[in-house]
C-alpha cells in the first residue's frame, strides 16, 4: 500500500487557487498580453509573479506524473488511457464547446469599442479551425480558436497517453530506472536534471502562452513525477537535498531576474547570447525550486507521527473540499476572471481596489459554479472530470 503524499495534494490545491490571484494580476501587468487590460498598468506584477511562474506549473506536471504512475499500476496501460480520456478529454471537449470562447470574445470587445458581434455571432469564427500538425500536440489552429488556459489539460492528456503507449517498453525502462535510482543515492545528483531543463529553455525556447516554460520542459517534469512515484530512492534524494536545492534556486533566480528583464523585446525566443543565458538560468532555477519545495515539505511531513499523517480528521474541511475540486476549479477559473475583469477595468479606481474587486467576486462565482452547477449531479461531475460521488 503506497503512503499518501499529502504535501503533493496541498501543492496542487495551492497552485489552482493561486491562479485566480495570478490571472487577476495579469490584467494590470504592463508586459503581458492578457485578454482584458486595465488602462493603468504596472511592472510590480511581473516581479511578484516571477517566482510563482518559476515553479507552479512545473510542480503541477510533476505531481500529475506521480499520480499517473499509481493510476497505471492499478489499471494497466489500457485502463489508464481510458481513465485519462474520461477525466481530462471530456472536460476539455465540454469546455471548448461551451464557455472557453468567452475570454476570446471579451478580448475583441475590450480591444475594439466598435465590435458589435454577439457571443453567438462570434462562435462560428472561433470554431473555424484547421489542422496545425507542427504545433503538436495542439493540432487545431485558427484565427480565433485557442485552448486558452486549458493548454495544461491538452499537454497532460497527451503526455499521459504517450506514457500508456510507452508502457510496453517497461523492461527497458526498469533498467534505466535502476541506473538512475543508484545515481541519486549520491548527494547532489538529483539536481543534475536542472542542466536538461536549462538546455531546453535556452535552445528550444520558452513559450509565454504556457506560463513561460517550453512544452518539452513540462514533459520532463511529468516523467520525473513518474520516476518519483516508482522508486523511493528519488523521494529520499529530494528530501536529503532539499536545502541544497533551495539555496541553488534562490541564488540562481536572484541572478535570473535582472538578466531576463534586460534580454530585449523577445527574451523567450531570441537567440542572442543574452537571451539564451537568461533562459538557461531560468530553467536551472526552476528545477531546483521544484526539488526544494517537494523535498522540504516532505521533510516536514516525515517529522510528523505516522498516525498524525494518516488521520483524516486533522485535515480541514475547506482543504478537503478544494482538493477534490481542483480540476473543475481549474477549468472554470479563467473565463470567470476575464468576465469579472471586463467590467471592473472600466472603473475609475486605484489598481489595488480593482484587483480586489476582481479576485473576490471571481472566487465567489467560481466556488458557486462548482457547488451548484458541477458537483451535485452525476452528469455534471462527469463533464468536469470528477468521479461519481460516493
JOWOFEN-V432294 format. One record per pair of residues at least 12 apart in sequence whose ideal C-beta (glycine too) atoms are under 10 Angstrom apart, sorted by the first residue. I is the first residue (numbers start at 1). J is the second residue. Records with the same first field share a line. If there is no record, write none. Layout:
# JOWOFEN-V432294
I = J  J
This chain:
# JOWOFEN-V432294
2 = 69  70  73  74  229  232
3 = 232  235  301  306  309  310
4 = 301  309  310  312
5 = 63  66  67  70  228  229  235  294  297  298  301  309
6 = 297  298  301  304  309  310  314  315  319  323
7 = 63  293  294  295  296  297  298  299  300  301  302
8 = 59  62  63  64  66  67  225  228  229  294  297  298  301
9 = 63  67  315  319  320  322  323  324  326
10 = 297  301  315  319  322  323
11 = 55  56  59  60  62  63  290  293  294  297
12 = 59  60  63  64  67  322  323  326  327  330
13 = 318  319  320  321  322  323  324  325  326  329
14 = 56  59  319  322  326
15 = 52  55  56  57  59  60  63  326  330
16 = 56  60  322  323  325  326  327  328  329  330  331  333
17 = 322  325  326  329  330  333  363  366
18 = 49  52  56
19 = 52  56  57  60  149  152  211  329  330  333  334  337
20 = 329  333  334  336  337  358  359  360  362  363  366
21 = 48  49  52  337  355  358  359  362  363
22 = 45  48  49  52  53  56  211  333  337
23 = 35  49  103  149  333  334  336  337  338  341  358  359  362
24 = 45  333  337  338  340  341  344  354  355  356  357  358  359  360  362  363
25 = 42  44  45  46  48  49  52  351  355  358  359
26 = 38  41  45  46  49  337  338  341
27 = 41  45  337  338  340  341  342  344  345  351  354  355  358
28 = 40  41  42  43  44  45  341  345  351  352  354  355  358
29 = 41  42  43  44  45  46  48  49
30 = 42  43  44  45  46
31 = 43  45  46  208  261
32 = 45  46  49  208
33 = 107  208  209
34 = 103  107  110  334  337  338  341
35 = 102  103  104  105  106  107  108  110  111  148  334  335  337  338  339  341  342
36 = 103  106  107  109  110  111  337  338  339  340  341  342  343  344  345  346  358
37 = 107  110  111  341  345
38 = 341  344  345  346  347  349  351  354  355  358
39 = 345  346  348
40 = 345  349  350  351  354
41 = 351
42 = 351
43 = 261
44 = 351
45 = 351  355
46 = 257  260  261
47 = 257  261
49 = 211  212
50 = 212  253  256  257  260  261  282
51 = 249  250  253  257  285  289
52 = 211
53 = 211  212  213  282  286
54 = 211  212  213  249  252  253  256  257  282  283  285  286  287  288  289  290
55 = 221  249  253  285  286  287  288  289  290  291  292  293  294
56 = 211  286  289  290  293
57 = 151  152  155  210  211  212  213  217  218  221  286
58 = 197  211  213  217  218  220  221  222  224  225  283  286  287  289  290  293
59 = 221  225  286  289  290  293  294
60 = 152  156  211  218  221  222  225  326  330
61 = 152  155  156  159  213  217  218  219  220  221  222  223  224  225  290
62 = 218  220  221  222  223  224  225  226  227  228  229  287  290  291  293  294
63 = 221  222  225  228  229  290  294
64 = 84  88  152  155  156  159  160  218  221  222  225  226
65 = 156  159  160  163  218  219  220  221  222  223  224  225  226  227  228  229  230
66 = 222  224  225  226  227  228  229  230  235  294
67 = 160  225  226  229
68 = 80  83  84  156  159  160  163  164  222  223  225  226  229
69 = 163  223  225  226  227  228  229  230  231
70 = 226  229  230
71 = 83  84  87  160  164  229
72 = 84  160  163  164  167  226  229
73 = 229  230
75 = 164
76 = 164  167
77 = 161  163  164  165  166  167  168  170
78 = 164  167
79 = 164
80 = 160  161  163  164  167
81 = 157  160  161  162  163  164  165  167
82 = 164
83 = 160  164  387
84 = 156  157  158  159  160  161  163  164  385
85 = 157  160  161  164
86 = 382  385  387
87 = 153  156  157  160  327  382  384  385  386  387
88 = 150  152  153  154  156  157  158  160  161  327  385
89 = 153  154  157  160  161  385
90 = 382  383  384  385
91 = 150  153  327  328  330  331  332  374  382  383  384  385  386
92 = 147  150  152  153  154  156  157  331  385
93 = 383
94 = 331  380  382  383  384  385
95 = 147  148  149  150  153  331  332  334  335  383  384
96 = 126  127  140  145  146  147  148  150
97 = 123  127
98 = 335  383
99 = 148  331  332  334  335  336  339  369
100 = 126  145  146  147  148  149  150  331  334  335
101 = 119  122  123  125  126  127  144  145  146  148  335
102 = 119  122  126  148  334  335  336  338  339  342
103 = 146  148  149  334  335  336  337  338  339  341  342
104 = 122  125  126  144  145  146  148  335  338
105 = 117  118  119  120  121  122  123  125  126  144  338  339  342
106 = 119  122  335  338  339  341  342  343
107 = 144  338  342
108 = 122  125  144
109 = 122  342
110 = 338  341  342  345  346
122 = 144
123 = 144
124 = 144
125 = 142  143  144  145
126 = 142  143  144  145  146
127 = 140  142  144  145
128 = 142  143  144  145
129 = 141  142  143  144  145
130 = 142  143  145
132 = 145
135 = 215
136 = 158  215
137 = 151  154  155  157  158  159  161  162  215
138 = 151  154  155  158  209  210  215
139 = 154  158
140 = 154
146 = 209
147 = 209
148 = 209  334  335  338
149 = 209  211  330  331  333  334  335  337  338
150 = 330  331  334
151 = 207  209  210  211  215  218
152 = 210  211  218  330  331
153 = 327  330  331  385
154 = 210  215
155 = 210  215  216  218  219  222
156 = 218  222
158 = 215  219  222
159 = 215  218  219  221  222  223  225  226
160 = 222
162 = 219  222  223
163 = 219  222  223  226
166 = 223  226
173 = 226  227  230
174 = 230  231
176 = 227
177 = 226  227  230  231  233  234
178 = 231  233
180 = 193  227  230  231  233  234  237
181 = 227  230  231  232  233  234  237
182 = 233
183 = 233  237
184 = 227  231  233  234  235  236  237  238  240  241
185 = 233  236  237  240
186 = 237  241
187 = 237  240  241  244
188 = 237  240  241  244  245  248
189 = 237  241
190 = 224  228  233  234  235  236  237  238  239  240  241  242  244  245  287  288  291  295
191 = 237  238  241  244  245  248  249  284  287  288  291  292
192 = 287
193 = 220  221  223  224  227  284  287  288  290  291
194 = 245  248  249  252  280  283  284  285  286  287  288  289  290  291
195 = 280  283  284  287
196 = 216  217  220  224  283  284  287
197 = 213  214  216  217  218  220  221  224  280  282  283  284  285  286  287  288  290
198 = 217  252  279  280  281  282  283  284  285  286  287
199 = 217  279  280  283  284
200 = 213  214  215  216  217  218  219  220  279  280  283
201 = 213  214  216  217  268  276  278  279  280  281  282  283  284  285  286
202 = 214  271  275  276  277  278  279  280  281  282  283  284
203 = 271  276  279  280  283
204 = 216  217  269  279  283
205 = 266  267  268  269  270  271  275  276  279
206 = 260  267  268  269  275  278  279  282  283
207 = 268  269
208 = 266  267  268  269
209 = 268
212 = 260  267  268  279  282  286
213 = 268  282  283  286
214 = 268  279  283
217 = 282  283  286  287
220 = 283  287
221 = 286  287  290
224 = 238  287  290  291
225 = 290  294
228 = 294
235 = 294  295  298  302
236 = 295  298  302
237 = 291  295
238 = 290  291  292  293  294  295  296  297  298  299
239 = 291  294  295  296  297  298  299  300  301  302
240 = 295  299
241 = 288  291  292  295
242 = 291  292  293  294  295  296  297  298  299  300
243 = 292  295  296  299
244 = 288  291  292  295
245 = 287  288  289  290  291  292  293  294  295  296
246 = 288  289  291  292  293  295  296
247 = 288  292
248 = 284  285  287  288  289  291  292
249 = 284  285  286  287  288  289  290  291  292  293
250 = 285  288  289  292
251 = 285  288
252 = 280  281  282  283  284  285  286  287  288  289
253 = 281  282  284  285  286  288  289
254 = 281  285
255 = 277  278  281  284  285
256 = 277  278  279  280  281  282  283  284  285  286
257 = 278  281  282  285
258 = 278
259 = 274  275  277  278  279  280  281  282
260 = 274  275  277  278  279  281  282
261 = 278
262 = 274  275  278
263 = 275  276  277  278  279
264 = 278
267 = 279  282
268 = 282
321 = 367  370  371  375
322 = 367  370
324 = 370  375  386  387  389
325 = 366  367  370  371  374  375  384  386
326 = 385  386
327 = 384  385  386
328 = 366  369  370  373  374  375  380  381  383  384  385  386
329 = 363  366  367  369  370  374  384
330 = 366  384  385
331 = 370  374  383  384  385
332 = 362  365  366  367  369  370  373  374  384
333 = 362  363  365  366  369  370
334 = 362  366
335 = 362  365  366  369
336 = 358  361  362  363  364  365  366  368  369
337 = 358  359  361  362  363  365  366
338 = 358  362
339 = 358  361  362  365
340 = 357  358  359  360  361  362  363  364  365  366
341 = 354  355  357  358  359  361  362
342 = 358
343 = 357  358  361
344 = 356  357  358  361  362
345 = 357  358
369 = 384
370 = 384  386
374 = 386
375 = 389
376 = 389
377 = 389
